[in-house]
Amino acid sequence: MSERMAPFHCPYCGEESLEPRDENPGAWFCPDCLRSFSLKFLGVGAPRAASKEVPR
């Protein structure tokens, strides 16, 4: 398994021509919409303590 999983498309414009940015782990650049974004894997499954608070 590699350290960096590549996203399949840009979350902003949907294009697939993404380039990794070396400044930060998980950072990507989309040359089509000129946006940079980062991805972070948080885990699998439900959170440990579900909040009972109703969102507003």
mmCIF file of the N, C-alpha and C atoms, coordinates in Angstrom:
data_MODEL
# 
_entry.id   MODEL 
# 
loop_
_atom_site.group_PDB 
_atom_site.id 
_atom_site.type_symbol 
_atom_site.label_atom_id 
_atom_site.label_alt_id 
_atom_site.label_comp_id 
_atom_site.label_asym_id 
_atom_site.label_entity_id 
_atom_site.label_seq_id 
_atom_site.pdbx_PDB_ins_code 
_atom_site.Cartn_x 
_atom_site.Cartn_y 
_atom_site.Cartn_z 
_atom_site.occupancy 
_atom_site.B_iso_or_equiv 
_atom_site.pdbx_formal_charge 
_atom_site.auth_seq_id 
_atom_site.auth_comp_id 
_atom_site.auth_asym_id 
_atom_site.auth_atom_id 
_atom_site.pdbx_PDB_model_num 
ATOM 1   N N  . MET A 1 1  ? 0.853   -1.183 0.000   1.00 0.00 ? 1  MET A N  1 
ATOM 2   C CA . MET A 1 1  ? 0.000   0.000  0.000   1.00 0.00 ? 1  MET A CA 1 
ATOM 3   C C  . MET A 1 1  ? 0.893   1.238  0.000   1.00 0.00 ? 1  MET A C  1 
ATOM 4   N N  . SER A 1 2  ? 0.527   2.207  -0.795  1.00 0.00 ? 2  SER A N  1 
ATOM 5   C CA . SER A 1 2  ? 1.341   3.418  -0.868  1.00 0.00 ? 2  SER A CA 1 
ATOM 6   C C  . SER A 1 2  ? 0.948   4.397  0.232   1.00 0.00 ? 2  SER A C  1 
ATOM 7   N N  . GLU A 1 3  ? 1.834   5.346  0.494   1.00 0.00 ? 3  GLU A N  1 
ATOM 8   C CA . GLU A 1 3  ? 1.552   6.362  1.505   1.00 0.00 ? 3  GLU A CA 1 
ATOM 9   C C  . GLU A 1 3  ? 0.487   7.334  1.043   1.00 0.00 ? 3  GLU A C  1 
ATOM 10  N N  . ARG A 1 4  ? 0.431   7.612  -0.245  1.00 0.00 ? 4  ARG A N  1 
ATOM 11  C CA . ARG A 1 4  ? -0.477  8.628  -0.766  1.00 0.00 ? 4  ARG A CA 1 
ATOM 12  C C  . ARG A 1 4  ? -1.459  8.002  -1.751  1.00 0.00 ? 4  ARG A C  1 
ATOM 13  N N  . MET A 1 5  ? -2.737  8.054  -1.420  1.00 0.00 ? 5  MET A N  1 
ATOM 14  C CA . MET A 1 5  ? -3.767  7.628  -2.360  1.00 0.00 ? 5  MET A CA 1 
ATOM 15  C C  . MET A 1 5  ? -4.138  8.821  -3.218  1.00 0.00 ? 5  MET A C  1 
ATOM 16  N N  . ALA A 1 6  ? -4.249  8.608  -4.483  1.00 0.00 ? 6  ALA A N  1 
ATOM 17  C CA . ALA A 1 6  ? -4.590  9.693  -5.397  1.00 0.00 ? 6  ALA A CA 1 
ATOM 18  C C  . ALA A 1 6  ? -6.104  9.825  -5.509  1.00 0.00 ? 6  ALA A C  1 
ATOM 19  N N  . PRO A 1 7  ? -6.626  11.045 -5.399  1.00 0.00 ? 7  PRO A N  1 
ATOM 20  C CA . PRO A 1 7  ? -8.059  11.241 -5.635  1.00 0.00 ? 7  PRO A CA 1 
ATOM 21  C C  . PRO A 1 7  ? -8.349  11.039 -7.117  1.00 0.00 ? 7  PRO A C  1 
ATOM 22  N N  . PHE A 1 8  ? -9.554  10.613 -7.437  1.00 0.00 ? 8  PHE A N  1 
ATOM 23  C CA . PHE A 1 8  ? -9.919  10.357 -8.828  1.00 0.00 ? 8  PHE A CA 1 
ATOM 24  C C  . PHE A 1 8  ? -10.327 11.614 -9.576  1.00 0.00 ? 8  PHE A C  1 
ATOM 25  N N  . HIS A 1 9  ? -10.830 12.612 -8.851  1.00 0.00 ? 9  HIS A N  1 
ATOM 26  C CA . HIS A 1 9  ? -11.266 13.842 -9.513  1.00 0.00 ? 9  HIS A CA 1 
ATOM 27  C C  . HIS A 1 9  ? -11.213 15.017 -8.538  1.00 0.00 ? 9  HIS A C  1 
ATOM 28  N N  . CYS A 1 10 ? -11.219 16.215 -9.088  1.00 0.00 ? 10 CYS A N  1 
ATOM 29  C CA . CYS A 1 10 ? -11.215 17.445 -8.293  1.00 0.00 ? 10 CYS A CA 1 
ATOM 30  C C  . CYS A 1 10 ? -12.585 17.616 -7.631  1.00 0.00 ? 10 CYS A C  1 
ATOM 31  N N  . PRO A 1 11 ? -12.637 17.898 -6.329  1.00 0.00 ? 11 PRO A N  1 
ATOM 32  C CA . PRO A 1 11 ? -13.930 18.077 -5.665  1.00 0.00 ? 11 PRO A CA 1 
ATOM 33  C C  . PRO A 1 11 ? -14.650 19.358 -6.077  1.00 0.00 ? 11 PRO A C  1 
ATOM 34  N N  . TYR A 1 12 ? -13.969 20.269 -6.757  1.00 0.00 ? 12 TYR A N  1 
ATOM 35  C CA . TYR A 1 12 ? -14.574 21.542 -7.156  1.00 0.00 ? 12 TYR A CA 1 
ATOM 36  C C  . TYR A 1 12 ? -15.106 21.520 -8.585  1.00 0.00 ? 12 TYR A C  1 
ATOM 37  N N  . CYS A 1 13 ? -14.302 21.012 -9.526  1.00 0.00 ? 13 CYS A N  1 
ATOM 38  C CA . CYS A 1 13 ? -14.725 21.069 -10.930 1.00 0.00 ? 13 CYS A CA 1 
ATOM 39  C C  . CYS A 1 13 ? -14.951 19.693 -11.548 1.00 0.00 ? 13 CYS A C  1 
ATOM 40  N N  . GLY A 1 14 ? -14.490 18.633 -10.890 1.00 0.00 ? 14 GLY A N  1 
ATOM 41  C CA . GLY A 1 14 ? -14.719 17.283 -11.390 1.00 0.00 ? 14 GLY A CA 1 
ATOM 42  C C  . GLY A 1 14 ? -13.691 16.773 -12.386 1.00 0.00 ? 14 GLY A C  1 
ATOM 43  N N  . GLU A 1 15 ? -12.726 17.589 -12.754 1.00 0.00 ? 15 GLU A N  1 
ATOM 44  C CA . GLU A 1 15 ? -11.700 17.150 -13.704 1.00 0.00 ? 15 GLU A CA 1 
ATOM 45  C C  . GLU A 1 15 ? -10.773 16.124 -13.061 1.00 0.00 ? 15 GLU A C  1 
ATOM 46  N N  . GLU A 1 16 ? -10.116 15.334 -13.894 1.00 0.00 ? 16 GLU A N  1 
ATOM 47  C CA . GLU A 1 16 ? -9.280  14.246 -13.398 1.00 0.00 ? 16 GLU A CA 1 
ATOM 48  C C  . GLU A 1 16 ? -7.786  14.504 -13.510 1.00 0.00 ? 16 GLU A C  1 
ATOM 49  N N  . SER A 1 17 ? -7.375  15.638 -14.023 1.00 0.00 ? 17 SER A N  1 
ATOM 50  C CA . SER A 1 17 ? -5.945  15.919 -14.218 1.00 0.00 ? 17 SER A CA 1 
ATOM 51  C C  . SER A 1 17 ? -5.370  16.619 -12.990 1.00 0.00 ? 17 SER A C  1 
ATOM 52  N N  . LEU A 1 18 ? -5.167  15.873 -11.915 1.00 0.00 ? 18 LEU A N  1 
ATOM 53  C CA . LEU A 1 18 ? -4.665  16.434 -10.660 1.00 0.00 ? 18 LEU A CA 1 
ATOM 54  C C  . LEU A 1 18 ? -3.163  16.211 -10.537 1.00 0.00 ? 18 LEU A C  1 
ATOM 55  N N  . GLU A 1 19 ? -2.510  17.130 -9.852  1.00 0.00 ? 19 GLU A N  1 
ATOM 56  C CA . GLU A 1 19 ? -1.071  17.041 -9.623  1.00 0.00 ? 19 GLU A CA 1 
ATOM 57  C C  . GLU A 1 19 ? -0.818  17.102 -8.119  1.00 0.00 ? 19 GLU A C  1 
ATOM 58  N N  . PRO A 1 20 ? 0.051   16.225 -7.600  1.00 0.00 ? 20 PRO A N  1 
ATOM 59  C CA . PRO A 1 20 ? 0.363   16.293 -6.165  1.00 0.00 ? 20 PRO A CA 1 
ATOM 60  C C  . PRO A 1 20 ? 1.175   17.533 -5.841  1.00 0.00 ? 20 PRO A C  1 
ATOM 61  N N  . ARG A 1 21 ? 0.927   18.099 -4.676  1.00 0.00 ? 21 ARG A N  1 
ATOM 62  C CA . ARG A 1 21 ? 1.732   19.228 -4.179  1.00 0.00 ? 21 ARG A CA 1 
ATOM 63  C C  . ARG A 1 21 ? 2.634   18.677 -3.096  1.00 0.00 ? 21 ARG A C  1 
ATOM 64  N N  . ASP A 1 22 ? 3.906   18.990 -3.187  1.00 0.00 ? 22 ASP A N  1 
ATOM 65  C CA . ASP A 1 22 ? 4.881   18.405 -2.269  1.00 0.00 ? 22 ASP A CA 1 
ATOM 66  C C  . ASP A 1 22 ? 4.994   19.145 -0.947  1.00 0.00 ? 22 ASP A C  1 
ATOM 67  N N  . GLU A 1 23 ? 4.383   20.323 -0.830  1.00 0.00 ? 23 GLU A N  1 
ATOM 68  C CA . GLU A 1 23 ? 4.516   21.109 0.404   1.00 0.00 ? 23 GLU A CA 1 
ATOM 69  C C  . GLU A 1 23 ? 3.877   20.404 1.596   1.00 0.00 ? 23 GLU A C  1 
ATOM 70  N N  . ASN A 1 24 ? 2.703   19.837 1.396   1.00 0.00 ? 24 ASN A N  1 
ATOM 71  C CA . ASN A 1 24 ? 1.959   19.199 2.486   1.00 0.00 ? 24 ASN A CA 1 
ATOM 72  C C  . ASN A 1 24 ? 1.514   17.805 2.056   1.00 0.00 ? 24 ASN A C  1 
ATOM 73  N N  . PRO A 1 25 ? 1.595   16.819 2.944   1.00 0.00 ? 25 PRO A N  1 
ATOM 74  C CA . PRO A 1 25 ? 1.086   15.492 2.604   1.00 0.00 ? 25 PRO A CA 1 
ATOM 75  C C  . PRO A 1 25 ? -0.419  15.551 2.348   1.00 0.00 ? 25 PRO A C  1 
ATOM 76  N N  . GLY A 1 26 ? -0.873  14.910 1.299   1.00 0.00 ? 26 GLY A N  1 
ATOM 77  C CA . GLY A 1 26 ? -2.294  14.897 0.973   1.00 0.00 ? 26 GLY A CA 1 
ATOM 78  C C  . GLY A 1 26 ? -2.767  16.118 0.223   1.00 0.00 ? 26 GLY A C  1 
ATOM 79  N N  . ALA A 1 27 ? -1.851  16.996 -0.196  1.00 0.00 ? 27 ALA A N  1 
ATOM 80  C CA . ALA A 1 27 ? -2.231  18.215 -0.915  1.00 0.00 ? 27 ALA A CA 1 
ATOM 81  C C  . ALA A 1 27 ? -2.187  17.971 -2.420  1.00 0.00 ? 27 ALA A C  1 
ATOM 82  N N  . TRP A 1 28 ? -3.177  18.497 -3.128  1.00 0.00 ? 28 TRP A N  1 
ATOM 83  C CA . TRP A 1 28 ? -3.301  18.321 -4.570  1.00 0.00 ? 28 TRP A CA 1 
ATOM 84  C C  . TRP A 1 28 ? -3.610  19.650 -5.232  1.00 0.00 ? 28 TRP A C  1 
ATOM 85  N N  . PHE A 1 29 ? -3.242  19.766 -6.510  1.00 0.00 ? 29 PHE A N  1 
ATOM 86  C CA . PHE A 1 29 ? -3.501  20.963 -7.308  1.00 0.00 ? 29 PHE A CA 1 
ATOM 87  C C  . PHE A 1 29 ? -4.257  20.552 -8.559  1.00 0.00 ? 29 PHE A C  1 
ATOM 88  N N  . CYS A 1 30 ? -5.302  21.296 -8.899  1.00 0.00 ? 30 CYS A N  1 
ATOM 89  C CA . CYS A 1 30 ? -6.068  21.066 -10.123 1.00 0.00 ? 30 CYS A CA 1 
ATOM 90  C C  . CYS A 1 30 ? -5.719  22.169 -11.115 1.00 0.00 ? 30 CYS A C  1 
ATOM 91  N N  . PRO A 1 31 ? -5.012  21.849 -12.207 1.00 0.00 ? 31 PRO A N  1 
ATOM 92  C CA . PRO A 1 31 ? -4.652  22.875 -13.184 1.00 0.00 ? 31 PRO A CA 1 
ATOM 93  C C  . PRO A 1 31 ? -5.845  23.377 -13.999 1.00 0.00 ? 31 PRO A C  1 
ATOM 94  N N  . ASP A 1 32 ? -6.967  22.660 -13.979 1.00 0.00 ? 32 ASP A N  1 
ATOM 95  C CA . ASP A 1 32 ? -8.138  23.090 -14.742 1.00 0.00 ? 32 ASP A CA 1 
ATOM 96  C C  . ASP A 1 32 ? -8.882  24.240 -14.072 1.00 0.00 ? 32 ASP A C  1 
ATOM 97  N N  . CYS A 1 33 ? -9.081  24.161 -12.755 1.00 0.00 ? 33 CYS A N  1 
ATOM 98  C CA . CYS A 1 33 ? -9.787  25.241 -12.054 1.00 0.00 ? 33 CYS A CA 1 
ATOM 99  C C  . CYS A 1 33 ? -8.844  26.072 -11.185 1.00 0.00 ? 33 CYS A C  1 
ATOM 100 N N  . LEU A 1 34 ? -7.546  25.725 -11.207 1.00 0.00 ? 34 LEU A N  1 
ATOM 101 C CA . LEU A 1 34 ? -6.499  26.458 -10.482 1.00 0.00 ? 34 LEU A CA 1 
ATOM 102 C C  . LEU A 1 34 ? -6.720  26.466 -8.969  1.00 0.00 ? 34 LEU A C  1 
ATOM 103 N N  . ARG A 1 35 ? -7.303  25.397 -8.438  1.00 0.00 ? 35 ARG A N  1 
ATOM 104 C CA . ARG A 1 35 ? -7.521  25.299 -6.997  1.00 0.00 ? 35 ARG A CA 1 
ATOM 105 C C  . ARG A 1 35 ? -6.599  24.243 -6.399  1.00 0.00 ? 35 ARG A C  1 
ATOM 106 N N  . SER A 1 36 ? -6.215  24.488 -5.167  1.00 0.00 ? 36 SER A N  1 
ATOM 107 C CA . SER A 1 36 ? -5.451  23.515 -4.393  1.00 0.00 ? 36 SER A CA 1 
ATOM 108 C C  . SER A 1 36 ? -6.323  23.051 -3.237  1.00 0.00 ? 36 SER A C  1 
ATOM 109 N N  . PHE A 1 37 ? -6.194  21.784 -2.888  1.00 0.00 ? 37 PHE A N  1 
ATOM 110 C CA . PHE A 1 37 ? -6.975  21.239 -1.784  1.00 0.00 ? 37 PHE A CA 1 
ATOM 111 C C  . PHE A 1 37 ? -6.177  20.120 -1.134  1.00 0.00 ? 37 PHE A C  1 
ATOM 112 N N  . SER A 1 38 ? -6.591  19.735 0.064   1.00 0.00 ? 38 SER A N  1 
ATOM 113 C CA . SER A 1 38 ? -5.920  18.632 0.740   1.00 0.00 ? 38 SER A CA 1 
ATOM 114 C C  . SER A 1 38 ? -6.950  17.615 1.202   1.00 0.00 ? 38 SER A C  1 
ATOM 115 N N  . LEU A 1 39 ? -6.506  16.380 1.301   1.00 0.00 ? 39 LEU A N  1 
ATOM 116 C CA . LEU A 1 39 ? -7.346  15.277 1.740   1.00 0.00 ? 39 LEU A CA 1 
ATOM 117 C C  . LEU A 1 39 ? -6.737  14.669 2.987   1.00 0.00 ? 39 LEU A C  1 
ATOM 118 N N  . LYS A 1 40 ? -7.602  14.237 3.896   1.00 0.00 ? 40 LYS A N  1 
ATOM 119 C CA . LYS A 1 40 ? -7.128  13.587 5.108   1.00 0.00 ? 40 LYS A CA 1 
ATOM 120 C C  . LYS A 1 40 ? -8.088  12.460 5.450   1.00 0.00 ? 40 LYS A C  1 
ATOM 121 N N  . PHE A 1 41 ? -7.570  11.268 5.592   1.00 0.00 ? 41 PHE A N  1 
ATOM 122 C CA . PHE A 1 41 ? -8.378  10.118 5.962   1.00 0.00 ? 41 PHE A CA 1 
ATOM 123 C C  . PHE A 1 41 ? -8.600  10.136 7.468   1.00 0.00 ? 41 PHE A C  1 
ATOM 124 N N  . LEU A 1 42 ? -9.838  10.103 7.893   1.00 0.00 ? 42 LEU A N  1 
ATOM 125 C CA . LEU A 1 42 ? -10.159 10.203 9.319   1.00 0.00 ? 42 LEU A CA 1 
ATOM 126 C C  . LEU A 1 42 ? -10.452 8.858  9.967   1.00 0.00 ? 42 LEU A C  1 
ATOM 127 N N  . GLY A 1 43 ? -10.843 7.856  9.198   1.00 0.00 ? 43 GLY A N  1 
ATOM 128 C CA . GLY A 1 43 ? -11.106 6.551  9.777   1.00 0.00 ? 43 GLY A CA 1 
ATOM 129 C C  . GLY A 1 43 ? -12.251 5.847  9.085   1.00 0.00 ? 43 GLY A C  1 
ATOM 130 N N  . VAL A 1 44 ? -12.577 4.669  9.590   1.00 0.00 ? 44 VAL A N  1 
ATOM 131 C CA . VAL A 1 44 ? -13.638 3.853  9.026   1.00 0.00 ? 44 VAL A CA 1 
ATOM 132 C C  . VAL A 1 44 ? -14.685 3.613  10.105  1.00 0.00 ? 44 VAL A C  1 
ATOM 133 N N  . GLY A 1 45 ? -15.959 3.687  9.736   1.00 0.00 ? 45 GLY A N  1 
ATOM 134 C CA . GLY A 1 45 ? -17.028 3.393  10.682  1.00 0.00 ? 45 GLY A CA 1 
ATOM 135 C C  . GLY A 1 45 ? -17.615 4.640  11.310  1.00 0.00 ? 45 GLY A C  1 
ATOM 136 N N  . ALA A 1 46 ? -18.500 4.408  12.245  1.00 0.00 ? 46 ALA A N  1 
ATOM 137 C CA . ALA A 1 46 ? -19.200 5.496  12.923  1.00 0.00 ? 46 ALA A CA 1 
ATOM 138 C C  . ALA A 1 46 ? -18.313 6.124  13.990  1.00 0.00 ? 46 ALA A C  1 
ATOM 139 N N  . PRO A 1 47 ? -18.546 7.404  14.312  1.00 0.00 ? 47 PRO A N  1 
ATOM 140 C CA . PRO A 1 47 ? -17.792 8.036  15.396  1.00 0.00 ? 47 PRO A CA 1 
ATOM 141 C C  . PRO A 1 47 ? -18.071 7.334  16.726  1.00 0.00 ? 47 PRO A C  1 
ATOM 142 N N  . ARG A 1 48 ? -17.141 7.435  17.661  1.00 0.00 ? 48 ARG A N  1 
ATOM 143 C CA . ARG A 1 48 ? -17.293 6.754  18.953  1.00 0.00 ? 48 ARG A CA 1 
ATOM 144 C C  . ARG A 1 48 ? -18.479 7.270  19.745  1.00 0.00 ? 48 ARG A C  1 
ATOM 145 N N  . ALA A 1 49 ? -18.624 8.583  19.835  1.00 0.00 ? 49 ALA A N  1 
ATOM 146 C CA . ALA A 1 49 ? -19.722 9.177  20.598  1.00 0.00 ? 49 ALA A CA 1 
ATOM 147 C C  . ALA A 1 49 ? -20.577 10.004 19.652  1.00 0.00 ? 49 ALA A C  1 
ATOM 148 N N  . ALA A 1 50 ? -21.756 9.496  19.350  1.00 0.00 ? 50 ALA A N  1 
ATOM 149 C CA . ALA A 1 50 ? -22.659 10.225 18.468  1.00 0.00 ? 50 ALA A CA 1 
ATOM 150 C C  . ALA A 1 50 ? -23.324 11.347 19.249  1.00 0.00 ? 50 ALA A C  1 
ATOM 151 N N  . SER A 1 51 ? -23.358 12.516 18.660  1.00 0.00 ? 51 SER A N  1 
ATOM 152 C CA . SER A 1 51 ? -23.967 13.669 19.306  1.00 0.00 ? 51 SER A CA 1 
ATOM 153 C C  . SER A 1 51 ? -25.480 13.593 19.173  1.00 0.00 ? 51 SER A C  1 
ATOM 154 N N  . LYS A 1 52 ? -26.198 13.869 20.260  1.00 0.00 ? 52 LYS A N  1 
ATOM 155 C CA . LYS A 1 52 ? -27.659 13.872 20.234  1.00 0.00 ? 52 LYS A CA 1 
ATOM 156 C C  . LYS A 1 52 ? -28.200 15.265 19.970  1.00 0.00 ? 52 LYS A C  1 
ATOM 157 N N  . GLU A 1 53 ? -27.305 16.203 19.754  1.00 0.00 ? 53 GLU A N  1 
ATOM 158 C CA . GLU A 1 53 ? -27.693 17.583 19.503  1.00 0.00 ? 53 GLU A CA 1 
ATOM 159 C C  . GLU A 1 53 ? -28.272 17.707 18.094  1.00 0.00 ? 53 GLU A C  1 
ATOM 160 N N  . VAL A 1 54 ? -29.361 18.437 17.963  1.00 0.00 ? 54 VAL A N  1 
ATOM 161 C CA . VAL A 1 54 ? -30.004 18.634 16.665  1.00 0.00 ? 54 VAL A CA 1 
ATOM 162 C C  . VAL A 1 54 ? -29.282 19.762 15.930  1.00 0.00 ? 54 VAL A C  1 
ATOM 163 N N  . PRO A 1 55 ? -28.835 19.511 14.678  1.00 0.00 ? 55 PRO A N  1 
ATOM 164 C CA . PRO A 1 55 ? -28.167 20.585 13.927  1.00 0.00 ? 55 PRO A CA 1 
ATOM 165 C C  . PRO A 1 55 ? -29.129 21.713 13.601  1.00 0.00 ? 55 PRO A C  1 
ATOM 166 N N  . ARG A 1 56 ? -28.624 22.934 13.586  1.00 0.00 ? 56 ARG A N  1 
ATOM 167 C CA . ARG A 1 56 ? -29.481 24.099 13.301  1.00 0.00 ? 56 ARG A CA 1 
ATOM 168 C C  . ARG A 1 56 ? -29.285 24.575 11.908  1.00 0.00 ? 56 ARG A C  1 
# 
